[in-house]
């Protein structure tokens, strides 16, 4: 009994000191893949590539960003849930796959708590209410009036049915008591192409994806959907500042592994990604994208996922939001 206690204590001390314990999982020897559920050009892809580049240099091991777009990020999550839990395949988890889909898609093949190990929150961004530059309605109030004048005709793009952009639009419709036309895409990249081209008029787009186009003047930023203004967009007023108090519709990103990922592997990735997020050049990139409040422990990320799931489940229920089968 005494020997068993000594072994347990030694293993615990080894983990704390960063020394491989008797029960540590072997680190993957080949390339590590980060799976992204949206096409290149979107916010998820952009942040994944920032993290992957730094980890490649830190680990002296190739970290590849791989796209598996579809079903607003659910396709990628479903794929990763079925992969080996050896650390070789990770998911850039997203509000869509981990907080929205469980309420909107009751027949999901995966269970968020059972089939994933949260590793680290990478960042939380507001959405930006953006417009094609030719639009006459350039404030939230003007858009509300336009939607009331032309019910069901004013188009808002999203990264897919059930996406964060879609749910932000549904929240807006409920709060403003208006009807609008939802136009789903297979990610932010194609959405932004059509918005810039004038095929759609507005979008509650992720700040990460929208920022380069806002900065270049290709799209107009009208409002941001978090209680505070993001550092990267100090001149863009919040929805609350334009008459919609407590309008909080964020998009967030974080690394997760398959459900049986060993704690020692998750702990190492968590530690190293926290180091990456603290790098000055990475901080500068994240501020530009509006991605804030990342980092912390796996528990912090797990608790955050749980609270977001509960929040959006209430929105889905109150709004009677259903996806077409």
Backbone bond lengths (Angstrom), bond angles and torsions (degrees), N, CA, C in turn:
res aa  C-N    CA-C-N  psi(-1)  N-CA   C-N-CA  omega(-1)  CA-C   N-CA-C  phi
1 X - - - 1.458 - - 1.518 110.47 -
2 X 1.346 115.14 -42.07 1.446 119.89 179.94 1.533 110.34 -65.06
3 X 1.366 115.70 -41.17 1.463 120.59 -179.64 1.527 110.16 -61.93
4 X 1.343 117.31 -40.90 1.441 121.91 179.64 1.525 110.86 -62.12
5 X 1.324 117.01 -41.75 1.463 121.08 179.15 1.520 110.91 -64.23
6 X 1.345 116.13 -41.07 1.460 119.97 179.46 1.524 110.54 -62.82
7 X 1.364 117.10 -41.57 1.457 121.41 179.49 1.528 110.99 -63.69
8 X 1.339 116.26 -41.49 1.456 120.37 179.22 1.520 110.91 -63.88
9 X 1.330 116.11 -42.20 1.459 120.72 179.73 1.522 110.67 -65.15
10 X 1.330 116.57 -40.19 1.456 120.69 -179.49 1.524 111.13 -65.64
11 X 1.323 115.74 -41.32 1.461 119.70 178.82 1.515 110.90 -63.77
12 X 1.337 116.87 -41.88 1.464 120.98 178.46 1.502 111.70 -63.44
13 X 1.331 116.89 -42.37 1.459 120.51 179.83 1.515 110.91 -64.99
14 X 1.338 115.94 -39.50 1.460 119.79 179.76 1.521 111.17 -62.19
15 X 1.329 116.47 -40.22 1.459 120.25 -179.62 1.522 110.32 -65.00
16 X 1.322 116.52 -42.55 1.455 120.94 -179.89 1.520 110.83 -63.10
17 X 1.328 116.82 -40.26 1.458 121.76 -176.79 1.521 112.86 -80.20
18 X 1.344 117.35 -5.54 1.456 120.62 -179.71 1.512 112.84 83.50
19 X 1.341 118.41 9.38 1.455 122.19 178.59 1.521 107.73 -90.49
20 X 1.343 118.84 135.29 1.467 120.32 -180.00 1.529 111.41 -53.75
21 X 1.309 116.41 128.07 1.462 120.36 179.78 1.523 110.16 -83.92
22 X 1.347 115.03 174.34 1.465 119.87 178.66 1.524 111.64 -61.22
23 X 1.351 115.29 -22.50 1.458 119.05 -174.43 1.536 111.72 -111.89
24 X 1.333 117.95 12.47 1.458 120.78 -176.65 1.520 111.23 -66.90
25 X 1.321 115.83 143.50 1.461 122.06 178.00 1.531 109.18 -82.57
26 X 1.317 116.95 141.20 1.459 120.57 177.38 1.521 110.26 -63.49
27 X 1.326 116.73 141.42 1.460 122.39 177.88 1.524 108.77 -75.86
28 X 1.346 119.06 139.91 1.468 120.13 -179.56 1.525 111.51 -60.10
29 X 1.320 116.66 138.53 1.461 121.39 -174.49 1.525 112.85 -89.21
30 X 1.321 117.81 -26.87 1.464 120.72 -177.31 1.518 112.12 -94.89
31 X 1.322 116.64 -166.07 1.475 121.07 177.61 1.529 111.06 -61.15
32 X 1.315 115.67 148.13 1.457 122.37 175.71 1.524 107.99 -106.26
33 X 1.321 116.32 131.16 1.459 120.74 -177.77 1.522 110.73 -106.58
34 X 1.333 115.85 131.93 1.464 122.00 170.37 1.522 106.61 -104.33
35 X 1.317 116.62 115.55 1.463 121.77 -176.82 1.522 109.61 -89.39
36 X 1.323 115.27 129.62 1.464 123.02 -179.68 1.521 108.43 -114.83
37 X 1.316 116.79 133.97 1.455 120.89 -174.27 1.510 115.93 -91.55
38 X 1.345 117.01 15.14 1.460 121.28 -178.02 1.522 109.66 -138.60
39 X 1.330 117.55 156.59 1.468 119.89 -177.83 1.532 112.29 -65.56
40 X 1.319 117.74 159.87 1.459 121.21 172.92 1.530 110.69 -55.57
41 X 1.333 115.70 146.45 1.459 120.38 -178.71 1.506 112.81 104.06
42 X 1.337 117.53 -12.15 1.453 121.66 178.94 1.516 112.30 -95.85
43 X 1.330 115.45 174.47 1.456 120.44 -176.96 1.508 114.19 -66.51
44 X 1.325 116.97 -39.09 1.466 120.18 -179.03 1.519 110.85 -62.57
45 X 1.319 115.63 -43.81 1.459 121.61 179.08 1.536 110.35 -63.35
46 X 1.319 116.96 -43.43 1.465 120.98 -176.96 1.526 111.47 -62.24
47 X 1.330 117.21 -47.02 1.466 119.80 -179.30 1.523 111.50 -69.36
48 X 1.328 116.90 -37.45 1.466 120.01 178.55 1.519 110.50 -60.21
49 X 1.320 117.40 -39.17 1.464 120.90 -178.21 1.531 111.86 -71.37
50 X 1.311 117.19 -34.45 1.472 119.95 175.44 1.526 109.70 -61.41
51 X 1.334 116.51 -48.85 1.468 121.49 -178.74 1.526 110.85 -66.86
52 X 1.330 117.30 -44.04 1.470 121.25 -176.94 1.523 111.72 -61.32
53 X 1.322 117.30 -41.15 1.466 120.86 -179.01 1.523 110.95 -62.93
54 X 1.321 117.07 -41.93 1.465 120.88 -179.55 1.526 111.52 -69.96
55 X 1.329 116.94 -40.23 1.464 119.76 179.61 1.527 111.20 -68.18
56 X 1.320 117.40 -35.13 1.467 120.89 176.87 1.522 110.00 -58.04
57 X 1.330 116.43 -45.11 1.470 120.36 179.65 1.527 111.33 -70.43
58 X 1.325 116.84 -39.33 1.464 121.39 -176.81 1.525 111.54 -68.18
59 X 1.322 116.42 -41.03 1.462 121.17 -175.85 1.528 113.08 -92.44
60 X 1.344 115.91 -9.88 1.465 119.73 -172.84 1.524 109.90 52.97
61 X 1.300 114.37 43.92 1.466 122.82 -174.06 1.520 107.02 -150.36
62 X 1.301 117.08 136.03 1.453 120.25 -174.81 1.524 111.71 -68.05
63 X 1.336 116.42 126.25 1.461 122.84 173.97 1.529 106.52 -116.13
64 X 1.308 115.78 114.81 1.465 122.66 -170.91 1.524 109.86 -106.81
65 X 1.319 116.48 136.23 1.465 121.46 171.63 1.517 108.07 -93.69
66 X 1.324 115.53 123.40 1.470 120.97 -176.78 1.517 109.19 -123.01
67 X 1.318 115.99 132.66 1.461 121.57 -177.18 1.522 111.83 -93.35
68 X 1.331 115.69 130.71 1.470 122.08 169.61 1.526 106.18 -135.14
69 X 1.326 115.26 78.92 1.459 121.08 -173.03 1.523 111.69 -81.36
70 X 1.328 114.68 149.28 1.459 120.42 174.75 1.511 112.69 141.72
71 X 1.333 115.14 150.15 1.468 124.10 176.75 1.541 109.81 53.97
72 X 1.345 116.54 42.20 1.465 122.60 176.26 1.530 112.38 52.08
73 X 1.319 115.99 42.53 1.463 120.46 176.36 1.513 115.17 92.94
74 X 1.308 117.52 -11.71 1.464 121.08 -177.06 1.524 111.50 -69.64
75 X 1.318 117.21 -35.83 1.465 121.10 -179.32 1.532 110.86 -58.70
76 X 1.318 116.71 -44.15 1.470 121.00 179.45 1.522 111.30 -66.23
77 X 1.322 116.67 -42.83 1.466 120.38 179.53 1.522 110.96 -63.02
78 X 1.320 116.33 -42.81 1.462 120.79 178.71 1.532 110.40 -61.11
79 X 1.320 116.04 -39.55 1.469 121.26 179.09 1.531 110.99 -63.88
80 X 1.326 116.31 -49.65 1.468 120.15 -176.83 1.523 111.42 -65.58
81 X 1.320 117.35 -34.78 1.472 120.78 179.36 1.524 112.06 -59.21
82 X 1.328 116.52 -24.00 1.465 120.94 -177.35 1.532 113.67 -100.38
83 X 1.331 117.35 2.73 1.463 120.92 -177.40 1.533 111.75 -86.99
84 X 1.335 116.79 162.28 1.469 119.96 177.28 1.527 111.36 -58.37
85 X 1.318 115.72 141.99 1.471 120.80 -178.11 1.521 111.08 -92.00
86 X 1.337 116.13 50.88 1.465 119.76 -177.26 1.525 112.85 -108.95
87 X 1.330 116.60 5.16 1.454 120.43 179.78 1.511 114.19 90.80
88 X 1.331 118.10 -2.75 1.460 120.78 -178.08 1.522 112.69 -80.57
89 X 1.340 117.36 -18.14 1.460 121.85 179.45 1.529 108.81 -131.43
90 X 1.325 115.54 122.65 1.453 122.02 179.19 1.528 108.84 -123.20
91 X 1.308 116.24 162.05 1.460 121.62 177.63 1.522 109.43 -116.92
92 X 1.346 115.79 134.89 1.454 118.15 165.69 1.520 105.81 -80.97
93 X 1.325 114.25 87.38 1.469 120.70 -176.53 1.520 109.39 -62.82
94 X 1.314 115.43 153.94 1.460 121.59 -167.85 1.518 108.56 -144.91
95 X 1.311 116.69 154.23 1.466 120.87 177.32 1.534 110.78 -52.95
96 X 1.335 117.13 -36.76 1.468 119.18 -178.10 1.519 112.40 -61.26
97 X 1.329 115.85 -50.97 1.463 120.42 -173.86 1.515 113.14 -76.81
98 X 1.354 116.65 -28.06 1.458 119.50 -170.05 1.529 115.63 -112.47
99 X 1.335 118.16 -13.10 1.464 119.63 178.69 1.520 113.34 -125.96
100 X 1.324 117.84 -29.26 1.460 121.01 -177.20 1.528 112.75 -95.94
101 X 1.321 116.03 -47.29 1.471 120.03 -175.33 1.523 114.15 -57.55
102 X 1.354 119.74 -38.72 1.466 117.84 -179.06 1.526 114.05 -58.58
103 X 1.342 117.57 -29.48 1.469 120.44 178.04 1.518 112.26 -88.23
104 X 1.324 115.74 -33.12 1.460 120.00 -175.07 1.524 113.28 -86.80
105 X 1.335 115.99 -25.43 1.463 120.43 -176.22 1.529 109.96 -127.94
106 X 1.312 116.40 82.73 1.472 119.92 -175.83 1.525 114.73 -62.92
107 X 1.330 117.63 -15.45 1.466 120.38 -179.69 1.533 112.42 -100.08
108 X 1.318 117.08 28.25 1.463 120.68 176.82 1.523 110.80 -56.51
109 X 1.328 115.93 144.22 1.462 120.16 177.24 1.520 112.27 -76.83
110 X 1.319 117.63 -17.34 1.466 121.06 -177.82 1.521 111.32 -118.54
111 X 1.317 114.19 158.04 1.459 122.41 172.80 1.526 107.11 -114.01
112 X 1.307 117.06 126.07 1.466 121.17 -172.55 1.520 112.12 -57.45
113 X 1.313 117.79 -44.87 1.472 120.42 -175.79 1.525 112.11 -77.98
114 X 1.307 117.40 -32.77 1.468 120.45 -176.98 1.528 112.26 -82.38
115 X 1.320 116.69 -38.45 1.462 120.82 -167.19 1.526 114.97 -101.22
116 X 1.346 116.71 3.55 1.462 119.71 179.22 1.521 111.27 -138.70
117 X 1.320 114.84 147.84 1.462 122.54 172.02 1.527 107.25 -110.58
118 X 1.337 118.31 109.28 1.465 119.96 176.46 1.534 109.89 -64.20
119 X 1.316 117.07 132.97 1.468 121.05 -177.74 1.523 111.17 -107.94
120 X 1.337 116.95 -55.35 1.462 118.93 -178.72 1.531 110.17 -162.91
121 X 1.318 115.20 139.18 1.459 121.96 173.34 1.527 108.09 -76.80
122 X 1.324 116.86 126.42 1.466 120.69 -178.96 1.525 111.35 -89.85
123 X 1.319 117.49 -38.99 1.459 119.06 178.41 1.511 112.93 179.48
124 X 1.327 114.90 155.53 1.465 122.80 176.29 1.522 106.57 -119.50
125 X 1.316 116.82 129.05 1.466 120.33 179.90 1.521 110.20 -123.59
126 X 1.336 116.12 148.88 1.463 117.72 166.71 1.526 108.25 -69.25
127 X 1.309 116.47 161.87 1.449 119.28 162.14 1.523 106.66 -87.37
128 X 1.311 115.80 153.24 1.460 121.05 173.29 1.526 108.64 -107.69
129 X 1.307 116.34 126.81 1.456 119.61 169.97 1.527 105.80 -77.71
130 X 1.328 115.74 110.03 1.464 120.60 -175.54 1.523 110.03 -118.23
131 X 1.341 114.35 158.33 1.458 120.48 -177.44 1.511 110.31 -134.44
132 X 1.317 115.25 151.88 1.453 120.79 164.74 1.531 107.49 -60.91
133 X 1.317 117.17 140.45 1.467 120.76 -171.47 1.527 113.81 -66.74
134 X 1.337 117.58 -13.76 1.472 119.47 -179.61 1.522 112.77 -87.29
135 X 1.340 117.66 -4.03 1.464 119.95 -176.11 1.526 111.24 -71.23
136 X 1.330 115.08 139.59 1.470 120.12 179.37 1.522 111.47 -78.87
137 X 1.327 117.49 -34.33 1.474 121.89 -179.74 1.521 108.65 -81.19
138 X 1.331 116.71 110.61 1.463 121.37 -172.44 1.522 113.62 -122.59
139 X 1.322 117.87 13.42 1.465 122.71 171.12 1.516 107.80 -132.51
140 X 1.336 116.50 163.45 1.467 119.65 179.33 1.525 109.96 -60.56
141 X 1.313 116.83 -43.25 1.461 120.75 179.72 1.516 112.29 -59.66
142 X 1.321 116.54 -42.11 1.469 120.54 179.40 1.526 111.26 -66.95
143 X 1.340 116.86 -36.46 1.464 120.00 178.00 1.525 110.94 -66.71
144 X 1.327 116.61 -40.12 1.469 120.51 177.10 1.523 109.77 -59.29
145 X 1.331 116.67 -46.62 1.466 120.29 -179.84 1.523 111.23 -63.49
146 X 1.329 116.55 -38.90 1.467 120.84 178.64 1.522 111.06 -64.01
147 X 1.333 116.73 -43.06 1.469 120.77 178.87 1.525 111.45 -65.16
148 X 1.328 116.58 -34.76 1.465 119.97 177.92 1.527 111.09 -71.07
149 X 1.319 115.84 -33.64 1.467 119.78 -179.89 1.529 112.01 -75.74
150 X 1.340 115.29 -29.59 1.471 120.20 -178.62 1.534 109.54 -130.65
151 X 1.332 117.60 68.88 1.476 120.28 -175.40 1.528 112.46 -59.38
152 X 1.347 114.96 131.28 1.456 120.73 177.07 1.511 114.93 75.40
153 X 1.332 118.11 7.08 1.466 120.76 -176.28 1.525 113.32 -112.16
154 X 1.321 118.23 -20.81 1.461 120.79 -177.28 1.530 108.27 -85.22
155 X 1.329 116.52 122.88 1.463 120.96 -169.31 1.524 113.13 -92.83
156 X 1.338 114.63 135.81 1.459 123.69 175.61 1.525 108.04 -125.61
157 X 1.319 117.12 121.27 1.447 120.86 178.65 1.513 112.33 -85.22
158 X 1.326 116.03 155.64 1.469 121.39 174.40 1.519 108.86 -142.47
159 X 1.328 115.95 168.81 1.464 121.17 178.93 1.523 112.16 -80.19
160 X 1.319 116.68 7.95 1.461 120.81 178.03 1.515 110.88 144.22
161 X 1.320 116.18 156.16 1.459 120.65 176.05 1.526 108.96 -61.17
162 X 1.314 116.59 127.28 1.461 120.95 -178.05 1.517 113.92 88.89
163 X 1.326 117.33 5.67 1.463 120.94 -179.77 1.523 111.30 -81.74
164 X 1.340 115.98 170.66 1.467 120.88 178.17 1.523 110.96 -60.24
165 X 1.342 116.76 -38.94 1.457 119.75 178.81 1.529 111.28 -65.24
166 X 1.329 115.76 -39.54 1.463 120.60 178.19 1.526 110.74 -62.51
167 X 1.334 116.24 -46.31 1.468 119.55 -178.04 1.519 111.73 -68.37
168 X 1.338 117.43 -33.88 1.463 120.03 175.27 1.528 110.15 -63.32
169 X 1.331 116.64 -39.97 1.460 120.89 176.36 1.521 110.74 -63.17
170 X 1.333 116.99 -43.43 1.463 119.87 -179.67 1.532 110.94 -63.95
171 X 1.332 116.91 -38.28 1.457 120.52 175.96 1.533 110.34 -62.36
172 X 1.329 115.69 -43.34 1.464 121.32 178.76 1.531 110.63 -61.45
173 X 1.322 117.60 -45.06 1.460 121.12 180.00 1.526 111.51 -60.95
174 X 1.337 115.93 -41.30 1.458 119.99 178.74 1.529 111.37 -65.60
175 X 1.334 115.47 -46.82 1.458 119.61 -175.59 1.538 112.36 -70.49
176 X 1.345 115.85 -37.61 1.468 119.75 -177.81 1.527 112.39 -88.60
177 X 1.334 115.83 -10.11 1.461 121.58 -178.13 1.536 111.05 57.52
178 X 1.348 114.08 52.27 1.465 120.28 179.01 1.525 109.47 -130.69
179 X 1.330 114.72 166.11 1.458 120.87 172.48 1.526 107.15 -113.63
180 X 1.334 116.16 146.08 1.468 121.35 179.51 1.516 108.43 -149.60
181 X 1.324 115.88 162.31 1.463 121.85 -177.52 1.523 109.68 -92.77
182 X 1.331 116.73 117.78 1.462 121.62 176.97 1.518 109.40 -88.41
183 X 1.345 116.71 126.53 1.467 121.97 179.28 1.530 107.83 -119.35
184 X 1.336 118.18 102.82 1.465 120.70 -177.82 1.527 112.24 -82.78
185 X 1.338 115.26 143.04 1.464 122.19 175.11 1.523 108.57 -121.91
186 X 1.330 116.16 178.88 1.461 120.99 176.79 1.523 110.81 -98.81
187 X 1.317 115.81 44.98 1.453 120.18 178.91 1.513 112.03 130.60
188 X 1.351 115.47 169.22 1.457 121.09 -177.71 1.518 112.94 -71.60
189 X 1.332 117.29 -32.54 1.458 120.34 -178.39 1.518 112.98 -55.74
190 X 1.341 118.43 -59.25 1.470 119.49 179.46 1.521 113.29 -65.17
191 X 1.343 116.91 -31.68 1.466 120.59 176.72 1.530 110.14 -59.18
192 X 1.327 116.14 -48.31 1.467 120.79 -176.23 1.525 111.49 -66.52
193 X 1.320 116.86 -35.59 1.467 119.95 176.77 1.529 110.10 -59.28
194 X 1.327 116.44 -45.76 1.464 120.16 -178.56 1.528 111.87 -72.07
195 X 1.324 117.68 -34.53 1.463 119.32 178.59 1.529 110.04 -66.97
196 X 1.322 116.81 -44.79 1.465 120.88 177.87 1.531 110.03 -61.83
197 X 1.331 116.41 -37.73 1.454 121.14 -179.14 1.517 114.74 -78.53
198 X 1.345 117.49 -8.72 1.458 120.83 177.13 1.508 115.43 89.52
199 X 1.349 117.25 7.71 1.474 119.17 177.68 1.527 111.61 -72.22
200 X 1.343 117.26 -28.25 1.466 122.18 172.45 1.523 107.59 -128.04
201 X 1.332 116.09 164.58 1.462 119.98 -171.31 1.527 114.17 -101.27
202 X 1.341 116.75 -42.81 1.466 120.61 -173.26 1.528 111.01 -139.42
203 X 1.318 115.45 167.90 1.465 121.19 172.03 1.525 109.36 -163.44
204 X 1.315 115.63 143.52 1.463 121.69 166.32 1.525 106.32 -88.63
205 X 1.318 116.54 72.68 1.451 122.43 -172.04 1.527 111.43 -82.88
206 X 1.331 115.84 154.77 1.456 119.31 175.85 1.525 109.18 -62.67
207 X 1.320 116.48 139.92 1.456 120.22 -179.60 1.528 110.73 -62.02
208 X 1.328 116.01 -35.16 1.467 120.06 -179.07 1.517 111.25 -59.45
209 X 1.316 116.82 -45.77 1.458 120.69 -178.06 1.522 112.34 -77.50
210 X 1.331 116.78 -35.43 1.466 120.52 -174.26 1.522 113.16 -77.88
211 X 1.330 117.65 -29.40 1.466 121.39 -171.11 1.528 114.79 -52.54
212 X 1.337 120.13 -50.46 1.472 118.25 -178.96 1.525 113.11 -56.78
213 X 1.323 116.91 -35.12 1.458 121.30 -177.71 1.528 111.48 -78.74
214 X 1.330 116.14 -31.32 1.469 120.28 173.65 1.523 109.47 -67.06
215 X 1.337 116.78 -46.39 1.464 121.44 -178.08 1.527 111.33 -63.50
216 X 1.340 116.84 -33.56 1.467 120.33 -179.15 1.521 112.67 -83.74
217 X 1.338 116.95 -6.98 1.455 121.01 178.98 1.513 114.88 83.99
218 X 1.347 117.01 9.52 1.465 119.89 -178.75 1.530 112.31 -78.04
219 X 1.333 116.97 -25.52 1.463 121.43 175.32 1.518 108.56 -133.64
220 X 1.323 116.06 159.79 1.462 122.18 -178.95 1.527 109.83 -105.18
221 X 1.333 116.96 128.92 1.470 121.69 175.66 1.517 109.07 -90.69
222 X 1.336 115.69 123.71 1.463 121.50 -175.88 1.525 111.90 -103.26
223 X 1.337 116.63 -39.49 1.469 120.10 -177.66 1.515 109.41 -159.33
224 X 1.335 115.44 159.64 1.457 120.40 172.64 1.529 108.97 -121.68
225 X 1.339 115.14 151.27 1.461 120.53 -164.35 1.524 113.88 -107.76
226 X 1.326 116.81 39.21 1.455 120.79 173.08 1.515 107.92 -128.43
227 X 1.328 116.80 159.74 1.455 120.43 -176.28 1.517 114.28 -61.45
228 X 1.329 116.56 -28.75 1.464 121.19 179.14 1.522 109.49 -117.85
229 X 1.329 115.75 154.08 1.462 120.07 176.77 1.531 109.31 -73.52
230 X 1.326 115.77 136.85 1.461 120.60 177.86 1.526 109.58 -71.10
231 X 1.337 116.21 148.55 1.465 121.40 -179.23 1.521 111.87 -57.83
232 X 1.322 116.45 -36.61 1.457 120.31 -176.77 1.515 114.53 -75.08
233 X 1.339 117.71 -13.08 1.467 121.75 -178.56 1.530 110.38 -136.29
234 X 1.323 117.40 59.86 1.470 119.59 -176.09 1.521 113.90 -65.15
235 X 1.328 117.51 -19.01 1.461 120.27 -178.20 1.511 115.10 -93.29
236 X 1.334 116.57 -1.71 1.472 120.00 -179.50 1.523 109.37 -98.04
237 X 1.334 118.70 117.58 1.465 120.46 -177.65 1.525 112.40 -69.28
238 X 1.318 116.23 155.57 1.462 121.46 177.29 1.527 110.03 -80.58
239 X 1.318 115.45 166.42 1.464 120.14 174.06 1.521 110.03 -61.02
240 X 1.339 116.42 -38.07 1.467 120.52 179.36 1.520 111.25 -60.73
241 X 1.318 116.32 -38.97 1.465 120.44 179.31 1.522 112.31 -68.77
242 X 1.326 116.40 -15.34 1.464 120.63 -179.98 1.531 112.03 -111.62
243 X 1.341 114.72 25.88 1.462 119.36 170.12 1.508 116.89 101.76
244 X 1.355 117.90 4.41 1.463 120.47 -179.53 1.523 109.49 -119.23
245 X 1.316 115.58 81.79 1.463 121.49 -177.39 1.522 111.03 -60.86
246 X 1.351 115.81 142.66 1.470 122.53 175.73 1.530 113.03 60.32
247 X 1.323 117.33 26.27 1.464 119.83 175.67 1.526 107.33 -81.97
248 X 1.321 115.99 100.65 1.463 122.69 -173.76 1.525 108.50 -123.26
249 X 1.323 115.60 100.27 1.467 120.63 -179.56 1.524 107.63 -134.33
250 X 1.305 115.93 93.34 1.462 120.74 -175.16 1.531 111.15 -101.23
251 X 1.320 113.54 166.77 1.470 121.33 168.55 1.516 106.29 -119.80
252 X 1.314 117.46 139.13 1.464 119.00 -179.22 1.526 110.87 -138.62
253 X 1.335 113.14 161.31 1.461 121.49 -173.07 1.527 109.08 -140.30
254 X 1.323 116.49 144.10 1.458 119.62 176.30 1.517 110.61 -164.77
255 X 1.308 116.04 157.59 1.459 120.16 179.11 1.524 110.87 -85.84
256 X 1.329 115.00 136.68 1.464 121.70 175.80 1.526 107.80 -139.48
257 X 1.325 115.41 155.11 1.457 120.88 176.98 1.511 110.76 -118.64
258 X 1.332 117.43 170.50 1.467 120.77 175.39 1.526 111.06 -57.81
259 X 1.323 116.22 158.20 1.453 122.99 -167.61 1.514 118.09 -58.24
260 X 1.334 117.96 -22.79 1.463 119.56 -179.11 1.525 112.04 -107.53
261 X 1.329 116.57 20.49 1.461 120.22 177.76 1.523 109.77 -58.58
262 X 1.327 116.79 130.04 1.462 121.34 -175.85 1.524 110.52 -66.16
263 X 1.317 115.84 141.74 1.463 121.67 -176.89 1.525 112.26 -58.39
264 X 1.341 117.34 -35.00 1.464 119.71 -178.39 1.530 111.78 -68.24
265 X 1.340 116.85 -35.31 1.463 121.20 177.41 1.533 109.63 -70.08
266 X 1.333 115.96 -45.87 1.467 120.18 178.40 1.520 110.99 -60.12
267 X 1.332 117.00 -39.56 1.466 121.42 -178.94 1.521 111.48 -65.24
268 X 1.331 116.75 -40.04 1.470 119.40 179.64 1.516 110.74 -67.35
269 X 1.334 117.04 -44.16 1.463 120.04 179.12 1.524 109.84 -62.29
270 X 1.343 116.04 -43.05 1.460 120.16 179.12 1.524 111.20 -58.35
271 X 1.316 116.43 -47.16 1.468 121.25 -178.28 1.529 110.84 -61.18
272 X 1.338 116.27 -44.54 1.456 119.77 -175.81 1.522 112.40 -73.69
273 X 1.322 117.88 -35.92 1.466 119.57 176.96 1.527 110.20 -68.20
274 X 1.330 117.64 -35.61 1.465 119.73 174.23 1.528 110.62 -59.92
275 X 1.331 116.88 -38.80 1.468 120.83 176.74 1.532 110.41 -64.47
276 X 1.326 115.96 -42.05 1.465 120.51 178.98 1.528 110.45 -61.51
277 X 1.328 116.78 -46.18 1.460 120.86 -176.62 1.525 112.08 -65.28
278 X 1.320 117.02 -22.24 1.466 121.32 -179.89 1.528 112.73 -86.97
279 X 1.333 118.49 -8.68 1.465 121.48 -179.44 1.532 110.01 -66.86
280 X 1.333 118.39 133.67 1.468 120.78 -176.71 1.528 114.34 -54.93
281 X 1.339 117.84 -41.79 1.471 118.81 -179.11 1.521 111.53 -69.80
282 X 1.342 116.70 -32.49 1.469 119.70 175.97 1.524 110.07 -70.73
283 X 1.323 116.97 -42.55 1.467 121.11 176.18 1.532 110.62 -55.62
284 X 1.329 115.36 -42.11 1.468 120.00 179.77 1.522 110.85 -63.32
285 X 1.337 116.84 -42.95 1.467 120.44 177.99 1.520 110.82 -64.22
286 X 1.324 116.91 -44.68 1.463 120.32 -179.00 1.522 111.22 -62.90
287 X 1.343 117.11 -40.36 1.466 120.45 178.21 1.524 110.55 -62.73
288 X 1.324 116.09 -38.49 1.467 120.31 178.58 1.519 110.79 -61.98
289 X 1.321 115.82 -40.00 1.463 120.53 179.78 1.532 113.00 -80.67
290 X 1.338 116.74 -10.90 1.457 119.70 -176.88 1.509 113.43 82.13
291 X 1.338 117.23 13.22 1.468 121.14 -179.49 1.525 109.27 -86.83
292 X 1.315 116.55 113.51 1.456 122.30 -175.88 1.525 110.41 -128.13
293 X 1.338 114.76 168.41 1.475 122.78 171.84 1.528 113.79 64.87
294 X 1.340 118.02 24.16 1.456 120.93 176.04 1.512 111.84 -81.03
295 X 1.324 116.00 176.60 1.451 122.16 -179.92 1.518 112.27 87.86
296 X 1.333 115.01 -174.49 1.459 120.29 -178.24 1.511 112.08 98.91
297 X 1.304 115.20 -171.36 1.462 122.21 -172.91 1.522 112.11 -83.98
298 X 1.347 116.53 164.27 1.470 119.19 172.18 1.531 112.01 -58.58
299 X 1.334 116.63 -35.17 1.474 119.64 179.45 1.525 111.24 -64.39
300 X 1.330 115.94 -40.01 1.469 119.74 177.54 1.521 110.09 -57.53
301 X 1.329 116.30 -44.69 1.460 120.29 -179.43 1.526 110.88 -67.52
302 X 1.324 117.15 -42.04 1.472 120.95 179.28 1.530 111.01 -61.23
303 X 1.337 116.74 -44.29 1.467 120.95 179.13 1.525 110.85 -64.31
304 X 1.326 116.14 -38.70 1.461 121.08 179.95 1.529 110.45 -64.68
305 X 1.324 117.01 -45.04 1.471 120.79 178.11 1.527 110.07 -58.43
306 X 1.321 115.71 -43.53 1.474 120.46 -178.43 1.537 111.15 -62.62
307 X 1.330 117.08 -44.07 1.470 120.60 -178.17 1.529 111.24 -68.85
308 X 1.332 116.77 -38.06 1.458 120.34 178.06 1.530 111.12 -66.05
309 X 1.330 116.09 -39.60 1.458 119.90 178.06 1.518 111.96 -59.93
310 X 1.334 116.11 -43.12 1.466 120.81 179.83 1.532 111.14 -66.51
311 X 1.314 116.58 -41.40 1.474 121.39 -179.03 1.525 111.18 -61.54
312 X 1.330 116.85 -48.76 1.455 119.32 -175.89 1.522 112.49 -77.40
313 X 1.321 117.39 -24.63 1.471 119.51 173.75 1.527 110.07 -61.06
314 X 1.336 115.95 -37.48 1.471 120.14 178.63 1.527 110.80 -67.95
315 X 1.346 117.00 -40.54 1.469 120.56 178.22 1.526 110.48 -62.76
316 X 1.333 116.04 -43.87 1.471 120.57 179.99 1.528 110.13 -61.58
317 X 1.334 115.74 -42.63 1.468 119.87 -179.65 1.523 111.73 -68.18
318 X 1.336 116.52 -49.01 1.469 120.67 -177.75 1.516 111.81 -64.05
319 X 1.329 116.51 -35.07 1.456 119.88 -179.63 1.515 114.13 -88.84
320 X 1.337 115.98 -2.39 1.476 121.72 -177.73 1.530 110.19 50.51
321 X 1.344 114.45 47.99 1.465 120.26 -175.76 1.521 109.64 -86.74
322 X 1.325 114.68 124.88 1.469 120.26 179.43 1.526 109.01 -130.66
323 X 1.310 115.64 142.10 1.452 119.75 176.60 1.506 110.16 -91.49
324 X 1.315 115.46 144.37 1.464 119.26 177.02 1.510 109.06 -68.42
325 X 1.322 117.03 134.00 1.471 120.37 -179.54 1.516 110.58 -83.25
